[in-house]
Amino acid sequence: MTLKKRIWAGVPYLILVVSVLPMFIGYFWLLISSFSTQTEGLLPVGNLTLEHFSFLRESPFGRGYPSIWRVTFNTFLIASFMTITVVLVSALAGYGLSRLSFPGRKSFLSLTLILHAFPSVTLLIGIFFVLRALGLYNTILGVALVMVGFEMPFGIWLMKGFFDNVSWDMERAALIDGASRLQVWWQIILPTIKPGMAALALFAFISGWNAWLIPKTFTIGAGQQATLSVYLQNFQSDTVAVDWGAVTAVGLFQLIPVAIFFIFTQDLLLNMYAGGSKGGA
């Protein structure tokens, strides 16, 4: 390979490095600031400390505020409920929309797309009245159901796209052998689209774990139903200087479960397009 070809071959890698460098710099500063008494730019000033992680022992906001562990448990409940519900319902709905022909199919697809296009902020007042009427305002279940509703249209369209790219041949063979639609869906189709399910699960978990607007709107202050994003906002005040070391420490703590979830699903995500090929009919 000539020098010119080597240079051109290295251009995509150079573009990739330049593109992700700001992200890595941000995470590096997050790590340094969490363990430093003070920073100047990207360099730590003073001694390393664990004082910023004192929120793990006691609430930094005094009595009446939930501990970080209660808040983390609330966030985990919302993210887990959202992940399981969105993946399960989207997989069922996506399969039906992809494989079955029934009246109103196209209208339903158009409606889900329209619902996904609505900004969540435009529906907050109406959702508030619905949750209050159902007795679900200021509850973990109410927040989780609202977030599932906003995530579901995206999940249905994503799963339908994966089902569309699965060959009909395997399904026809199973149906001819006497398998039911549910057996075909569970035993044959779902194992084929595991990468797509992993992608949707990751998106849903991150959306539920990092959500701020819905939990902030439909829970009261920093009460026992608070989530990590709402908890993190309490470090910011109009009258007191922000302790950025504590903010970055909580941010690093919030990042850990998402990183762990990604590590366990990365093999499936890397095989995103390794499923069956698109079939006819």
C-alpha positions as CSV (number, residue, x, y, z in Angstrom):
1,M,0.0,0.0,0.0
2,T,1.4,3.4,-1.0
3,L,1.8,6.3,1.4
4,K,-1.1,8.2,-0.2
5,K,-3.5,5.2,0.2
6,R,-2.4,4.8,3.9
7,I,-3.1,8.4,4.6
8,W,-6.6,8.2,3.0
9,A,-7.3,4.9,4.9
10,G,-6.5,6.7,8.2
11,V,-8.8,9.7,7.5
12,P,-12.0,7.9,8.8
13,Y,-10.1,7.0,12.1
14,L,-8.9,10.6,12.5
15,I,-12.5,11.9,12.0
16,L,-13.7,9.4,14.5
17,V,-11.1,10.4,17.1
18,V,-11.8,14.1,16.6
19,S,-15.6,13.5,16.9
20,V,-15.4,11.5,20.2
21,L,-12.6,13.6,21.8
22,P,-14.9,16.2,23.4
23,M,-17.0,13.5,24.9
24,F,-13.9,11.8,26.5
25,I,-12.7,15.2,27.7
26,G,-16.0,15.7,29.4
27,Y,-16.0,12.3,31.2
28,F,-12.3,12.9,32.2
29,W,-13.2,16.2,33.8
30,L,-16.2,14.5,35.5
31,L,-13.9,11.9,37.0
32,I,-11.2,14.4,38.1
33,S,-13.6,16.9,39.6
34,S,-15.3,14.2,41.6
35,F,-12.1,13.3,43.5
36,S,-10.4,16.7,43.7
37,T,-10.9,19.6,46.1
38,Q,-10.6,22.0,43.3
39,T,-9.9,22.0,39.6
40,E,-8.5,24.5,37.1
41,G,-9.6,23.4,33.7
42,L,-8.8,19.7,33.4
43,L,-6.1,19.8,36.0
44,P,-6.8,19.0,39.7
45,V,-5.7,21.6,42.2
46,G,-5.0,20.6,45.8
47,N,-5.4,17.2,47.3
48,L,-7.5,14.2,46.2
49,T,-10.5,13.7,48.4
50,L,-13.6,11.5,48.9
51,E,-15.5,14.2,50.7
52,H,-17.7,14.8,47.6
53,F,-19.1,11.3,48.0
54,S,-20.4,12.0,51.5
55,F,-23.9,11.8,50.1
56,L,-23.5,8.0,50.2
57,R,-23.5,8.2,54.0
58,E,-26.1,10.9,54.7
59,S,-28.3,13.3,52.9
60,P,-26.5,16.6,52.2
61,F,-29.8,18.5,52.4
62,G,-30.6,17.7,56.0
63,R,-33.7,16.0,57.5
64,G,-36.8,15.6,55.5
65,Y,-34.9,14.7,52.3
66,P,-34.6,11.1,51.1
67,S,-31.2,9.4,51.1
68,I,-29.4,8.7,47.9
69,W,-30.2,5.0,48.2
70,R,-33.9,5.7,48.4
71,V,-33.7,8.0,45.4
72,T,-31.6,5.4,43.5
73,F,-34.2,2.7,44.3
74,N,-37.0,4.9,43.0
75,T,-35.0,5.6,39.8
76,F,-34.2,1.9,39.3
77,L,-37.9,1.0,39.7
78,I,-39.0,3.5,37.1
79,A,-36.2,2.5,34.6
80,S,-36.8,-1.2,35.1
81,F,-40.6,-1.0,34.8
82,M,-40.2,1.2,31.7
83,T,-37.7,-1.2,30.1
84,I,-39.7,-4.4,30.7
85,T,-43.0,-2.9,29.7
86,V,-41.8,-1.0,26.6
87,V,-39.8,-4.0,25.3
88,L,-42.6,-6.5,25.9
89,V,-45.5,-4.4,24.5
90,S,-43.5,-3.1,21.6
91,A,-42.4,-6.6,20.6
92,L,-46.0,-7.8,20.6
93,A,-47.4,-4.7,18.8
94,G,-44.5,-4.6,16.3
95,Y,-45.0,-8.2,15.4
96,G,-48.7,-7.8,14.9
97,L,-48.2,-4.6,12.8
98,S,-45.5,-6.3,10.7
99,R,-47.0,-9.7,10.1
100,L,-50.8,-9.3,10.3
101,S,-53.2,-7.4,8.1
102,F,-56.3,-6.0,9.9
103,P,-58.6,-3.0,9.5
104,G,-57.1,0.3,10.9
105,R,-53.5,-1.0,10.6
106,K,-52.2,2.0,8.6
107,S,-54.2,4.4,10.7
108,F,-52.7,3.0,13.9
109,L,-49.1,3.3,12.5
110,S,-49.8,6.9,11.6
111,L,-51.3,7.6,15.0
112,T,-48.2,6.2,16.8
113,L,-46.0,8.4,14.7
114,I,-48.0,11.5,15.4
115,L,-48.0,10.7,19.2
116,H,-44.2,10.3,19.1
117,A,-43.9,13.7,17.4
118,F,-45.7,15.5,20.2
119,P,-43.3,17.2,22.7
120,S,-44.0,15.9,26.2
121,V,-44.2,19.4,27.6
122,T,-47.4,20.1,25.6
123,L,-49.3,17.3,27.3
124,L,-48.2,17.9,31.0
125,I,-51.3,19.7,32.1
126,G,-53.7,17.1,30.7
127,I,-51.6,14.3,32.1
128,F,-51.7,16.0,35.5
129,F,-55.5,15.9,35.6
130,V,-55.6,12.3,34.5
131,L,-53.1,11.2,37.2
132,R,-54.9,13.1,39.9
133,A,-58.2,11.6,38.9
134,L,-56.7,8.1,39.0
135,G,-54.9,8.8,42.4
136,L,-51.5,8.2,40.8
137,Y,-50.1,11.8,41.2
138,N,-46.9,11.8,43.2
139,T,-46.4,8.1,42.9
140,I,-43.6,6.0,41.3
141,L,-46.2,4.1,39.3
142,G,-47.8,7.2,37.9
143,V,-44.4,8.6,36.7
144,A,-43.5,5.2,35.2
145,L,-46.8,4.9,33.3
146,V,-46.4,8.3,31.8
147,M,-42.9,7.7,30.7
148,V,-43.9,4.3,29.2
149,G,-46.6,6.1,27.2
150,F,-44.2,8.6,25.7
151,E,-41.6,5.9,24.9
152,M,-44.1,3.3,23.4
153,P,-44.5,4.8,19.9
154,F,-40.8,4.9,19.3
155,G,-40.5,1.3,20.6
156,I,-43.3,0.0,18.4
157,W,-41.8,1.6,15.2
158,L,-38.4,0.3,16.1
159,M,-39.5,-3.3,16.7
160,K,-41.7,-3.3,13.6
161,G,-38.7,-2.4,11.5
162,F,-36.7,-5.3,12.9
163,F,-39.7,-7.7,12.3
164,D,-39.9,-6.5,8.8
165,N,-36.4,-7.6,8.2
166,V,-36.9,-11.1,9.4
167,S,-37.4,-13.7,6.7
168,W,-40.9,-15.2,6.3
169,D,-39.5,-18.6,5.4
170,M,-38.8,-19.7,9.0
171,E,-42.2,-18.4,10.1
172,R,-44.1,-20.2,7.3
173,A,-42.3,-23.5,8.1
174,A,-43.2,-23.3,11.8
175,L,-46.9,-22.5,11.0
176,I,-47.0,-25.4,8.6
177,D,-45.6,-27.7,11.3
178,G,-48.5,-26.7,13.6
179,A,-47.0,-23.9,15.7
180,S,-49.3,-21.1,16.9
181,R,-48.6,-17.5,16.3
182,L,-47.6,-17.0,19.9
183,Q,-45.1,-19.9,19.7
184,V,-43.7,-18.6,16.4
185,W,-43.3,-15.1,18.0
186,W,-41.7,-16.4,21.2
187,Q,-39.5,-19.4,20.0
188,I,-38.5,-18.3,16.5
189,I,-38.9,-14.6,15.8
190,L,-37.7,-13.1,19.1
191,P,-34.4,-15.0,19.2
192,T,-33.7,-13.6,15.8
193,I,-34.1,-10.0,16.8
194,K,-32.3,-10.0,20.1
195,P,-30.0,-7.1,19.0
196,G,-33.1,-5.0,18.3
197,M,-34.6,-5.9,21.7
198,A,-31.3,-5.1,23.4
199,A,-31.2,-1.7,21.6
200,L,-34.7,-0.8,22.7
201,A,-34.1,-2.0,26.2
202,L,-31.0,0.2,26.4
203,F,-32.8,3.3,25.0
204,A,-35.7,2.7,27.4
205,F,-33.5,2.2,30.5
206,I,-31.4,5.3,29.7
207,S,-34.6,7.3,29.1
208,G,-36.1,6.2,32.4
209,W,-32.9,6.5,34.4
210,N,-32.0,10.0,33.2
211,A,-35.5,11.4,33.1
212,W,-36.0,14.8,34.7
213,L,-39.1,16.6,33.3
214,I,-41.7,13.9,34.0
215,P,-40.5,13.0,37.6
216,K,-40.0,16.7,38.4
217,T,-43.5,17.6,37.2
218,F,-45.5,14.7,38.7
219,T,-43.8,14.4,42.1
220,I,-43.8,16.9,44.9
221,G,-40.4,18.5,45.4
222,A,-37.6,16.3,46.7
223,G,-39.9,14.0,48.6
224,Q,-39.8,10.2,49.0
225,Q,-40.7,9.8,45.3
226,A,-37.8,11.8,44.0
227,T,-35.4,10.4,41.3
228,L,-31.7,10.9,40.8
229,S,-32.2,13.7,38.2
230,V,-34.5,15.6,40.6
231,Y,-32.1,14.9,43.5
232,L,-29.2,16.3,41.5
233,Q,-31.0,19.5,40.8
234,N,-31.2,20.3,44.6
235,F,-27.4,21.0,44.5
236,Q,-28.1,24.1,42.5
237,S,-29.4,27.2,44.3
238,D,-29.9,30.9,43.4
239,T,-28.4,32.0,46.7
240,V,-25.6,29.5,47.5
241,A,-22.6,28.7,45.3
242,V,-22.9,25.4,43.5
243,D,-20.6,22.7,44.9
244,W,-19.5,21.3,41.5
245,G,-17.4,18.6,43.2
246,A,-20.6,17.1,44.8
247,V,-22.5,17.6,41.5
248,T,-20.0,15.7,39.5
249,A,-19.8,13.0,42.2
250,V,-23.5,12.4,42.0
251,G,-23.3,12.5,38.2
252,L,-20.6,9.8,38.3
253,F,-22.7,7.7,40.7
254,Q,-25.7,8.1,38.3
255,L,-23.6,7.0,35.4
256,I,-22.4,3.7,36.8
257,P,-25.7,1.6,36.3
258,V,-26.0,2.8,32.7
259,A,-22.4,1.8,32.0
260,I,-23.0,-1.6,33.6
261,F,-26.2,-2.1,31.5
262,F,-24.3,-1.2,28.3
263,I,-21.4,-3.6,29.1
264,F,-23.8,-6.5,29.4
265,T,-25.7,-5.6,26.1
266,Q,-22.8,-4.4,23.9
267,D,-22.3,-7.8,22.2
268,L,-26.0,-7.8,21.1
269,L,-25.7,-4.1,20.0
270,L,-22.7,-4.8,17.9
271,N,-24.6,-7.5,16.1
272,M,-27.5,-5.1,15.3
273,Y,-27.7,-6.1,11.7
274,A,-26.9,-9.7,12.0
275,G,-30.5,-10.9,12.0
276,G,-32.5,-12.6,9.2
277,S,-32.9,-11.1,5.8
278,K,-36.0,-9.6,4.6
279,G,-38.5,-12.0,3.1
280,G,-41.3,-11.7,0.6
281,A,-45.1,-11.6,0.9
